[in-house]
Amino acid sequence: NTAMEIDSIFSDAVKKRHSASNHEMTITDLRRACRSVREQETLRRKFKEFADDRGMCSRDAFTKAMIEDDELRSVLVMPRFFKGVCSAGGGSMQLSILQRLSADVELFSVPVGNKVPIHNR
């Protein structure tokens, strides 16, 4: 669910902070927690829009921004829901799985269908 993912992103960011405060985060905190996000420039630009004058963002401000901003939500939340792709054709089946903590992808391919020798069926 999206609300849980939003809370999880904020918690991951403040958990990695090197200070005692876990009620606010900086852009560095957010980027560290979301290293696998490909749109780092969009993330930086959007953070400036909802951070206060000190460059800090509270949980409430972050949640409000995530709910109101489709672009920010698509950069941060949607990739967390995407796990991989499965495709199949007449001769093989492919599976790609996105690793949760990095941008790495595992690829698998299995021969199936009319190109598989009879003794393998």
Long-range contacts (C-beta under 8 A, 24 or more apart in sequence): 2-73, 2-77, 5-77, 5-80, 5-81, 6-62, 6-63, 6-66, 6-67, 6-77, 7-59, 7-63, 8-80, 9-33, 9-34, 9-62, 9-66, 9-76, 9-77, 9-80, 10-59, 10-62, 10-63, 23-58, 23-59, 24-56, 24-57, 24-58, 24-59, 25-56, 25-57, 25-62, 26-51, 26-55, 26-56, 26-57, 27-51, 27-55, 30-57, 34-76, 35-102, 36-79, 36-101, 36-102, 36-103, 37-75, 37-76, 37-79, 38-79, 38-103, 39-75, 42-71, 42-72, 42-75, 43-72, 43-75, 43-76, 46-71, 46-72, 46-75, 88-112, 89-113, 90-114, 90-115, 91-115
